[in-house]
Amino acid sequence: MNDEDNFVGFYPETFKFLKGLSNNNSKSWFDKHRSEYENYIIAPSKYFVNSLKGFLNYINPELVVEPKFNKSFVRINKDMRFAKKPYKEYFLIRFGKFKWDCELFFVINIDSVSIGVFINNEKKSDSRFNINFNSNPDLFFKICKEYNISKKYSVTDLKDMSEVSSKFNPEKDVAKLLNIRWFTIDKTYNNTSKVIFSHKLIQETILVYNSLYPLYLYGTSLDIERDILAYKKRLGIMKIT
């Protein structure tokens, strides 16, 4: 395949494997198809993470960017004490500081990939997201406009996986977010999109993360105005041609 610094995309077989797993979610099927899991899920995901490492380390050196399980990779097998099926039918790559921290993420689904930000808002009124929004709501709306976030991303409530908004409108939807425990804001690409099977997926992911990282800061920052200003000075709004 490719070397770790030359990501060339995922493969049609990536989605074929997850579709097969969805139809045959058992240890016997997984063991029989383990080589496909290694070749079409794990191997390209390692190259993907390594290709993003420079960018992610630049915007936040504290983010964990390691293509290893219990680091940036989330194990596909479930805890059978709480699950009826042994495997998740998706593969999640996360870039946060620790488990259940707010994070940037990339998830491979059965028929798509999603790129976005996860916000842990579990404490609700005492969460950093709520505190930071309430301290300066005008800055939040300004950032959403500057970074072209409005109506570009969907919002999902992770408690029941319901769609809160198909096209996030900050002025209309932020009141809902303040009362949701865990939510994602992301962009989804169907597996018919050529970018998934190309090195251009790295560029696309960087552009999405560049837009959504300010929302990550809203979920984590102890001084939102300082950290937003620092991010704008350090990176600004990227354009890749």
N, C-alpha and C positions, 0 to 999 in steps of 0.2 A: 504494500500500500504506500502511503506517503510518509515522509518524516514528520516528527511532531511539530515542527514549526511551519509546515506547509499544508494546512487544512484545505482539502479539496471538496468538502461537502459530505452530506450523509448519502444514503443509498436507497433505492427502491426497496431493497431487502430489509432495511431498517423498519419500515412500516409493515412489510409482509410478516416479519417476525412478531411484531406486537399484535397484528391481526390474528395470527395463528395462536398466540398466547391467550388472546381474548376468547377465542373459540374453544381452547383446550387448556384451561387454567389448572394444570396439575403438575406435580413434581416429575412424573414419568415423561410427560411431553417436554417439559423444560430441559430435563437431562438429555433427552434425545436431540434437542435443538440448541444445546449450549454453545456449540461452535458458532452458530449464527448470532447468538447473543454477544459473544466475544468479538466477532468480526464486524458486525454491523451496528452494534450499539456501543459497546465499551471502547473499541479501538478508535473510531472516529470521534467519540466524545472526548477522549484524551487529547487528540490533536486540536479539537475545538477549544478546550479549556486552555491548553498551552498557548494557542494563538491569541487568546484574549488576555493572557496574564499581564503583559506589559501595560495595556490600557487600564485594566482594573487596579493594578498596583499603583499606577500613576494617580488615579482619582481618589484612591483610598488604600494605603498600604496595610490597613488592618483587616481588609476583607480576606477571607480564606479562599485562595485560588489554587487549589491542588487537585489534580485529576485522580483522586483516591476516594475510596469509600470512607464514610464518616468525616470527610473533608468537603469537597465540592460535589461528590457523587452521593446520592441517596440510594440505599440498597433497594433493589426491586422486590425482594422477598418481604412478606408481611410477618408481623408478630401473630402467630396462629392462636394466641390466647384471645385475640380480639377480632379475628378475621375468619370468614368462611372460605375464602380462596387464598391459596398460598402466595400469589404474586400480584403486584400492582401491574396494571395494564398500560403503564406509561413509564418513562424514565426521566427523573428529575435531576437537574444540575443546579446547584445553588451557590451564591456568592454572598455570604454574610459573615458575621463575626463568631457566632455560636448558634446552637440549635434554638429555633423559634425566635431568633433575632429577625428584624426586618432584613430583607435580602433582595438582591437582583436574582432573577432565575431564568432558566431555559428548560422547557419541558417538551419531550417528544411524546406525542399522543399517537393513537392508532392511525389517524389520518391527517395529522397536522403537527406543527410545532408552535409553541407560544413563547414569547419573549416579554418579560415584564418585571414588575416590582411587587414584592409581597410586603404588606404592612401588618405587623402585630399590634393590634389596637385593643388588646384584651382588657386593659385597665380602664378603657373608655375615657371618662372625664379626666382621669389622672395619667393618661398615656401621653407620651411625647408628641404624638401626632395631634391630639386634641389641644394640648398645651401650646404647641407651636402655632397651630392654626389660630387659636383664640387670641394669642398674643399679637398677631399681625395678619389678619385675614386679607388685607389689601396686598401684602407681599405674596401670599399664596396665589391669588388670582393673577397677579402680575407675572409671576414665574410661569404659571400654566400657559399664559398667552405668549410670553417670550420663547418658551421652549416648545411651542406648538403642540401642547398636550391636548387641548380641547378638541373633542369629537374625533380623536385619532385612535383611542384605545377603549377596550371594554373593561367593565368592572364586575368581579365575581365575589360573592359572599361565600367564603370557604366553609362556613358552618354547614350549609346544605347544598353548596355548589350552585346556587341560584344566580342568575344574571341580574345584577343591579342596574346596569346600563350597558347597552351595546355600543354607544358612542359617548364616552365620558364628557359631561358638560360640567365644569367646575362650579359655576354659579348655581346650577340646578341640583347637582348630585352631592355636593360636599356635605350637606346636612345629613344625608343618609350614611355617609362614610363614618361620621363622628359617632355613630351608634352601632357600628358593626365591629365585632371582635377581631376577625381576621379577614382581610380582603386582598385581592390582587387587582392590579391595573396592568393590562398587557395587550399585545398585538399578536394576532394569530395568522399563520400562513398555512393554507391547505397544502397537502402533499402533491398537488399539481403545480405548485410554484417552483419554477426552475431555480430560484435562489437557494432553496434548501439543499440542492445537489451541486452547489458551486462554492468556491472560496469566497464569493461575494456575501455569503451568509455572515461571515465575520464582520464585514463592513456594516451590514444591516443591523446586526446585534449591537455593535458599538453605537450606531446612531440612536437606536431605541434606548439603550442604557444612558446615553448622554442626555436624552430628553427626560427620562424618568428618575435619574439620580437625585434631582432636587426633591422629589417626593420621598425617596429613601431618607434624605436628610430631615424631612419633616417628621419622619417616624423615629429618628434616632438622636437628633442634635440637641445639645444642651444650650446652644446659643444659635438659633436659626438664622438670624440676620447676619451674624459674623460668618457662618459656614456657607450660606448661600452666596454671599459676596466673594468669599475666598474661591468657591467653585467657579463662579463667573470669571474671576480674574485669571484663574489657573487654566481653565479650559474653554469657557464660553460655549457658544452654540456651534457644534461641528458641522462641517459639510465635507463629504467625501465624494470625489469624482473618479 
